[in-house]
Amino acid sequence: MATRRNFVKKATLAGAGLSILPNLAFSNTFNQKLKVGFIGVGLRGTNHLNNVLLRDDVLVTAICDIDENRIAIALNEISKAGQQKPLIFGSNDYDYRNLLALKNVDAVIISTPWLWHTRMAKDAMLAGKYTGLEVSAANTLEECWDLVNTHEATGTHLMILENVNYRRDIMAVLNMVKQQVFGELVHFRCGYQHDLRFVKLNDGKTAYGKGVEFGAKGISESAWRTQHSLLRNADVYPTHGVGPIATMCDINRGNRFSSISSNATKAVGLHDYIVKNGGENHPNAKLKFKQGDVITSTIETTNGETIIVTHDCNLPRPYSLGFRVQGSNGLWEKDGDRIYIEGQSEPHQWDTSKEWLEKYDHPLWKKYGEHAQGAGHGGMDFFVIHAFVESAKEHIAPPLDAYDAAAWSAITPLSELSIENNGEPQNFPDFTRGNWIKRTPYNWMKDTF
């Protein structure tokens, strides 16, 4: 099967003059190339950059990063793609605002450390730039409201770039949900269960044992991410799990999160890792980490479903998002890749997921799956960037909008409050101001998806 890059090469040689796929050609309302600026070109930002560079309906006109090494890597990728050198920003932490002042930037993709996400997204919307924001979108309830309020005040759209919503098995299960294969939805499980004690180097390779150092001495994400574990006892990274579940149960579109109750275990994982890899006398072995190793939250929705969300990143374990989708007629569990549908499965016997997920493979994956190969994270990064670009070209609301960014990210501060108060339930703000009642579910079959 042809890779995306080979597809582009063949199309160019044939003089087709199309974008990466015939169906991705310019929209009727946007007859020129979308000019995109990148704020943050670390590992995640560079992945987005490479996917954008494979489209011929996008120009990269500006990039910003305070790390000169990452700028050099990004410029090399842009040059290899045959695009002109973009304007470069990064002389200080706020130089991104000069990028946002450019007239030749229509949209921006923000892939920076978490504490910068909301302030950069606010500035981008205030500048009138269609905004793509990496996860999580906000750290506090105030920041969640900032995203919603700025979107409403400016009319500028924001898309939270949650790639797991586009994973092939997730979209197949979403297809099953929309066709009511599971019956009436009752219960979900999800989370982020991923051993993150190591670090990723500039070349994307994993450096085991290097996570002992963080902050000023840290490499890549350890320069900023570990600090959250030191200072916050909260589910600091909920959207990979909650995003897909929120879509399945129509959060903000006929349903909403109503309350959350959270509990945390003791914190031993990072200390144990530091001692094993840096020794008992390492300065970081004396630190007391605040974040519990396993944080479990239970969310209730207005329509009566429950969602169990788990954060587990500081202990040794294989990767899993722990998905479970359960309704009145059956359930799917990712761990074990198993499914049970009453009346079709053998009574009290699991089916393997493979045949079911192939049967309900989402039409968009059937249509574009071949060209998503190599896009990153199993191809789902192709789909999230395509949704962003097509929505920006049309200047329409994206499938995952500012209200989603706020509701999903609110899990972090609300879980923190609940843990501080011995699991006491916390009410979710209604970021739609009551409009969730009349907002209709997004049409996940259309090409903008």
C-alpha positions in Angstrom: 0.0 0.0 0.0 1.3 3.4 -0.9 2.5 5.7 1.8 1.3 9.3 2.1 4.6 10.6 0.8 4.6 8.3 -2.2 1.0 9.3 -2.9 2.1 12.9 -3.0 5.1 12.2 -5.2 2.9 10.2 -7.7 0.3 13.0 -7.8 3.0 15.6 -8.5 4.6 13.6 -11.2 1.3 13.1 -12.8 0.7 16.9 -12.8 -2.5 16.3 -10.9 -2.3 19.7 -9.1 -4.4 18.3 -6.2 -3.9 18.3 -2.5 -2.8 15.1 -0.7 -6.1 13.5 -1.7 -8.6 14.5 -4.4 -11.3 15.2 -1.7 -8.9 17.5 0.2 -8.7 20.1 -2.6 -9.5 23.7 -1.8 -13.0 24.5 -0.5 -15.3 26.7 -2.4 -15.0 29.5 0.1 -11.2 29.4 0.5 -9.5 29.7 -2.9 -6.0 30.1 -1.7 -3.5 28.2 0.4 -4.1 28.3 4.2 -1.2 30.1 5.8 -0.2 28.4 9.0 2.1 29.5 11.8 3.6 27.0 14.4 4.1 28.0 18.0 6.2 25.3 19.5 8.1 22.9 17.2 9.3 20.3 19.7 8.6 16.6 19.1 4.8 17.1 19.0 4.9 20.3 17.0 7.3 18.8 14.5 5.0 15.9 14.0 2.2 18.3 13.1 4.5 20.3 10.9 5.5 17.2 8.9 1.8 16.3 8.3 1.0 19.8 7.2 4.0 19.8 4.8 2.5 16.8 3.0 -0.5 19.0 1.9 -0.4 21.4 -1.0 -3.2 23.5 0.3 -1.1 24.8 3.2 1.9 27.2 3.4 4.0 27.3 6.6 4.7 31.0 6.9 6.1 31.4 10.4 7.5 29.2 13.3 8.3 30.0 16.9 10.3 28.2 19.5 12.8 29.4 22.1 15.0 26.3 21.5 17.3 27.0 18.5 17.9 23.3 18.0 14.2 22.7 17.4 14.0 25.7 15.0 16.9 24.1 13.0 15.1 20.8 12.8 11.9 22.4 11.7 13.6 24.5 9.0 15.3 21.4 7.7 11.9 19.7 7.3 10.4 22.7 5.6 13.3 22.9 3.2 13.0 19.2 2.4 9.4 19.7 1.6 10.2 22.4 -1.0 8.6 25.3 0.9 10.2 28.7 1.3 11.9 29.6 4.6 9.3 30.9 7.0 9.7 33.9 9.4 11.3 32.8 12.6 10.4 33.9 16.2 11.8 32.8 19.5 14.0 35.5 20.9 12.0 35.4 24.2 9.0 33.7 25.8 6.6 36.2 24.3 8.0 36.5 20.8 5.1 34.4 19.7 2.9 37.5 19.9 4.9 39.0 17.0 4.1 35.9 15.0 0.4 36.4 15.8 0.6 40.0 14.5 1.5 38.8 11.0 -1.0 39.3 8.3 0.2 36.3 6.4 -0.8 33.8 9.1 -4.4 32.6 8.9 -4.2 29.8 11.5 -1.8 28.7 14.2 -1.0 25.3 15.8 0.2 25.5 19.4 2.3 22.7 20.8 4.1 24.1 23.8 4.3 23.1 27.5 1.0 23.0 29.3 1.3 26.2 31.3 1.5 28.2 28.0 -1.5 26.7 26.3 -4.3 28.9 27.4 -2.4 32.2 27.3 -1.2 31.5 23.8 -4.6 30.3 22.6 -6.2 33.4 24.0 -3.7 35.7 22.3 -4.2 33.7 19.0 -8.0 34.1 19.1 -7.7 37.8 20.0 -5.5 38.2 16.9 -8.1 36.5 14.8 -6.1 33.4 14.1 -8.0 30.1 13.7 -6.4 28.2 16.6 -5.3 24.6 17.0 -4.3 23.8 20.6 -2.6 20.7 21.9 -3.8 18.8 24.9 -4.5 19.5 27.7 -5.9 22.9 26.8 -6.1 24.4 30.3 -4.8 24.0 33.8 -7.3 25.8 36.0 -11.1 26.6 35.9 -10.3 30.2 35.2 -8.3 29.2 32.1 -11.1 26.9 31.0 -13.5 29.9 31.1 -10.8 32.1 29.4 -10.9 29.8 26.3 -14.7 29.9 26.1 -15.0 33.6 26.8 -12.4 34.6 24.3 -13.9 32.4 21.6 -17.4 33.9 22.2 -16.0 37.5 22.4 -14.0 37.3 19.2 -15.9 34.7 17.2 -12.6 33.0 16.4 -12.6 29.3 16.5 -10.4 27.0 18.6 -9.9 23.2 18.0 -8.5 21.0 20.7 -6.1 18.7 18.8 -7.1 15.4 20.6 -5.7 12.8 18.2 -7.1 9.8 20.1 -10.6 10.8 18.9 -9.4 9.7 15.5 -7.8 6.4 16.4 -9.2 3.7 14.0 -10.7 1.4 16.7 -12.2 4.4 18.5 -13.9 5.6 15.4 -15.2 2.1 14.7 -16.6 1.9 18.2 -18.1 5.4 17.7 -19.7 4.1 14.5 -21.2 1.2 16.6 -22.4 3.7 19.2 -24.1 5.8 16.6 -25.8 2.7 15.2 -26.8 1.7 18.7 -25.1 -1.7 18.6 -24.4 -1.4 22.3 -28.0 -0.3 23.0 -28.5 2.6 25.5 -25.2 3.8 26.9 -24.7 3.3 30.6 -21.0 3.2 31.6 -17.5 4.0 30.4 -13.9 3.6 31.5 -10.9 5.4 30.1 -7.7 7.1 31.2 -4.0 7.7 30.5 -2.0 4.7 31.7 1.5 5.2 30.3 4.9 4.8 32.0 6.4 8.3 31.5 9.4 8.1 33.8 11.8 8.1 30.8 12.3 10.9 28.3 12.2 11.4 24.6 15.3 12.8 22.8 15.3 15.2 19.9 15.5 12.4 17.5 12.4 10.8 19.0 14.3 7.9 20.6 13.5 6.8 24.1 16.2 7.4 26.8 15.5 5.1 29.7 16.9 6.2 33.0 17.3 9.8 31.9 14.1 10.9 33.6 16.0 11.2 36.9 16.8 14.8 35.9 14.0 17.3 35.3 13.5 21.1 35.3 16.5 23.1 34.2 18.5 19.9 33.8 15.7 17.9 32.1 15.5 16.8 28.5 12.5 17.3 26.3 9.2 16.9 28.3 11.1 16.3 31.6 12.1 19.9 31.5 8.5 20.9 32.4 6.2 17.9 32.8 7.7 16.3 35.9 7.2 19.5 37.8 3.5 19.0 37.7 3.9 15.7 39.5 6.0 17.5 42.2 3.4 20.2 42.8 -0.1 18.9 41.9 -2.1 16.0 43.1 -4.5 15.9 40.2 -5.3 14.1 36.9 -3.2 16.4 34.9 -3.7 14.7 31.5 -7.3 13.5 31.0 -8.2 14.2 27.4 -6.7 11.2 25.6 -9.2 9.0 27.5 -12.1 11.4 28.1 -12.1 13.0 24.6 -13.3 9.9 22.7 -15.8 9.0 25.5 -17.2 12.5 25.5 -17.8 12.3 21.8 -19.6 8.9 22.2 -22.0 10.3 24.9 -22.5 13.7 23.2 -21.0 15.9 25.9 -21.9 19.5 25.3 -24.4 18.4 22.6 -27.4 17.0 24.4 -25.5 15.8 27.4 -22.9 17.2 29.8 -20.5 16.3 32.6 -22.3 17.1 35.9 -20.0 16.1 38.7 -16.7 14.4 39.5 -15.2 12.6 42.5 -11.5 11.7 42.6 -9.1 9.8 44.8 -5.3 9.4 44.7 -3.0 6.7 46.0 0.3 7.5 47.7 3.2 8.7 45.6 6.2 6.3 45.4 6.9 5.7 41.7 9.1 8.6 40.8 11.1 8.4 44.1 11.7 4.7 43.5 12.8 5.4 39.9 15.2 8.2 40.9 16.8 6.0 43.6 17.2 3.0 41.1 18.7 5.1 38.4 20.4 8.0 40.2 21.2 6.6 43.6 19.9 7.3 47.1 22.1 10.4 47.3 20.9 12.0 44.2 19.4 15.5 45.1 16.0 14.6 43.5 15.8 11.5 45.8 15.1 13.9 48.6 12.0 15.4 46.9 8.5 14.6 48.0 6.2 14.2 45.0 2.6 15.4 45.5 0.9 13.6 42.7 -0.5 10.2 43.6 0.7 7.4 41.4 -2.8 6.2 40.5 -5.6 8.8 40.4 -9.1 7.5 39.9 -12.0 9.8 39.0 -15.7 9.0 38.6 -17.7 11.4 36.4 -21.5 11.5 36.3 -23.3 12.9 33.3 -26.6 14.7 33.1 -28.1 11.8 31.1 -27.2 9.3 33.8 -24.0 7.6 32.5 -20.8 7.2 34.7 -17.3 7.5 33.4 -14.3 6.1 35.4 -11.1 8.0 34.4 -7.6 6.7 35.5 -4.3 8.6 35.5 -1.3 6.3 35.9 2.0 7.6 34.6 4.7 7.2 37.3 4.7 3.5 37.8 6.1 0.7 35.6 3.4 -0.6 33.3 2.6 -1.2 29.6 0.7 1.6 27.7 -3.1 1.5 27.9 -5.9 4.0 27.7 -8.2 1.4 29.4 -11.3 2.0 27.2 -14.6 0.4 28.1 -17.9 1.3 26.4 -21.0 -0.4 28.0 -24.6 -0.2 27.2 -27.9 -2.1 27.6 -27.0 -4.5 24.8 -23.3 -5.2 25.3 -19.9 -3.8 25.8 -16.4 -3.3 24.3 -13.1 -3.4 26.2 -9.9 -2.4 24.7 -7.7 -4.2 27.2 -8.1 -7.8 26.1 -9.5 -6.5 22.8 -12.9 -8.1 23.6 -16.5 -7.4 22.9 -19.9 -8.9 23.8 -23.2 -8.2 22.0 -26.3 -9.8 23.4 -28.1 -12.0 20.9 -25.0 -12.2 18.6 -22.2 -13.4 20.9 -22.2 -16.8 22.5 -23.9 -16.3 25.9 -21.4 -15.4 28.6 -18.5 -15.7 26.1 -16.3 -12.8 24.9 -15.8 -12.3 21.1 -12.5 -10.9 20.0 -12.8 -7.3 18.8 -11.1 -7.8 15.4 -14.1 -8.9 13.3 -16.5 -6.5 14.9 -14.2 -3.5 14.4 -13.5 -4.5 10.8 -17.3 -4.8 10.2 -17.9 -1.3 11.7 -14.7 0.3 10.4 -15.5 4.0 10.2 -16.2 5.2 6.6 -13.6 7.9 6.9 -10.9 5.4 7.8 -12.0 3.2 4.9 -11.7 6.2 2.6 -8.4 7.8 3.9 -6.8 5.0 5.9 -4.2 4.1 3.3 -3.0 7.7 3.1 -2.8 8.1 6.9 0.1 5.6 7.1 3.2 7.1 8.7 1.3 10.1 10.0 2.1 9.3 13.6 0.3 7.4 16.4 -1.1 4.8 14.0 -2.4 7.3 11.5 -4.7 9.3 13.7 -2.5 12.4 13.5 -3.4 12.6 9.8 -7.0 12.8 10.6 -6.7 15.4 13.4 -4.7 17.7 11.2 -7.0 17.2 8.3 -10.0 18.2 10.5 -8.2 21.3 11.6 -7.1 22.4 8.1 -10.4 21.8 6.5 -12.3 23.6 9.3 -9.9 26.5 9.1 -10.2 26.8 5.4 -14.0 27.0 5.7 -13.7 29.1 8.9 -16.4 26.9 10.5 -16.7 25.5 14.0 -14.3 22.5 14.3 -15.5 19.0 15.5 -13.7 19.5 18.8 -14.3 23.0 19.9 -13.6 25.5 22.7 -16.4 24.1 24.8 -14.9 20.6 24.5 -11.5 22.0 25.4 -12.9 23.6 28.5 -15.0 20.7 29.7 -12.4 18.0 29.2 -9.6 20.1 30.7 -11.7 21.0 33.7 -11.1 17.5 35.0 -7.6 18.6 36.2 -8.6 21.3 38.6 -11.8 19.6 39.7 -10.0 16.3 40.4 -7.4 18.3 42.4 -10.2 19.9 44.5 -11.9 16.6 45.1 -8.7 14.9 46.2 -8.0 17.7 48.6 -11.4 17.2 50.1 -11.3 13.4 50.5 -13.1 12.6 47.3 -15.9 15.1 47.8 -17.9 15.5 44.5 -17.3 18.7 42.6 -19.8 20.2 40.2 -18.7 20.8 36.6 -19.4 24.4 35.3 -21.7 24.5 32.3 -19.3 26.1 29.8 -22.1 26.2 27.2 -24.3 28.3 29.5 -27.2 26.0 28.9 -26.8 25.6 25.2 -25.8 22.0 25.5 -29.6 21.3 25.6 -30.1 22.5 22.1 -26.7 21.8 20.5 -26.9 18.8 18.2 -24.3 16.0 18.0 -21.6 16.6 15.5 -21.9 14.7 12.2 -18.9 12.4 12.3 -19.6 11.0 8.9 -18.7 14.2 7.0 -15.3 14.9 5.5 -14.5 17.7 7.8 -14.9 15.4 10.8 
